[in-house]
Amino acid sequence: MHAKQKLGGVAALIAAATLVVGIGMFATLLSDLTTGDPTPSESAAFVADHYGTMYVWNLITMVVFAVALVPLGLALYHRLKAGSPALAETGSVFALIWAALLFGAGLVTLVDLGTVAGLADSDPAGAASAWIALESVEKGLGGTIEIVGGLWVLLISLAALRAGVFPKALNYVGVFISVGAFATIAPAFELVGVVFGLGLIVWLGWLGVVMYRGSPRETMPPGDRSEADAIGDRLTDSPSDRRTFA
């Protein structure tokens, strides 16, 4: 159990790191594409000129994040199932769904970036059309609408509050940022997704530290407890012991 939690903590820290790197690249190396309102032709030309950077960015922010999400989701399920089984189970399902969506979006994007870059010189109009299609798929699967990620964070935070696991402040942060994720369902609030992304860095980083350092006995089912713990409980509950402390 403890090894699973440490692995989950490491996965959470890796996921937080991918977001930090991704946002950093978004604001610096990719700022010409991500700021303003470039046309599809301008975007395709940018991809051709910065193909390697775009490839690494999408690999980190989608594929690596999705890889980290799987062990994290499973570790959280094992941590929370004793105290809040229904919420923990449902939350773990949404973690796997989110990972699958990000895998799909990431792998499609990595392939199509090469297509756009290859067409940019020989067929600029075709490259622009390919970029439009790529951007639509990436936004649809990759998280412009953050409902799946928001549901996962909300369910896990509620399960942790109910089970009495993790600091309450951490769980309330999760509830708060999930509200921001749900707001992205409305096109007018798409930019709120940035708030969700920044809040997710805090939540994942904090969660990773807590899971990595946490006690293996927290929320551990009775069957997983050591024989020493069971003997200690029997001694504490014995009639003679109760008389001693009466």
C-alpha positions, 0 to 999 in steps of 0.5 A: 500500500505504501509503495503505491502511495509513493508511486502516486505521489511521484506521478502527481509531481510529474504531472504538476511539472508537465503543466509548469513546463507546458505553461512556461513554453506556452508563454515564451517559446510559443508566444507568437502562436499562442498570443494574438489571433494568427490566421490558419496560414500563419499558424501552419507557417509557425509549426513548420518553423518550430516543429521540434518545439511544438512536438516537445510541447505537445508530448509533455503536456498531453502524452507525459501528463496522461502517462502520469495520470494513470498511476496517480488515479489508481493510487488515489482509488486505493487510498480513498476506497475504504473511506468513500468507495463510491466516489473513489471508484467513480473518480478513478474512472474519470481519471482513466477517461481523461488519460485516454482522451489526452493520449488520443489527442496527443498522439494525433497531434504529434502525427499531424504536426508533421503533416502540417510542417511538410505541407507548409512549403509545397501546399500552404493552403493545404497546410492551413486546412490541415491545421484547422482540422488538427486544432479542432481535434486537439481542442475537442479531445485535449481539454479546451473544455475541461469537464472530464478533468474537473469531474476527476478533481471534484470527485477525488476532493469530495471523497477525501473530505468524506474519508478524512484523508489529506489536508482539508485545505488541499481538498477545498482547493480541489473543489474550488478549481473544479468549478473553474473547469466546469465554467469552460463548457461555455465558450465565453468562459474558455479562458477560465481553463487557464485558471484551472490549469494554474490551480491544478499545478498547486493541487497536484504538487501539494497532493504529490508531496502529501502522498509521498510523505503520508503514513501507509496506515491512513484509510487502510482497510482492516484486512491490510493492517499488521498483526502487531496493530491487531494485537495492540488493539486487543490489548487496548480493548481488554477489560484489564486495560479499561480498568487501568484507565478508568 
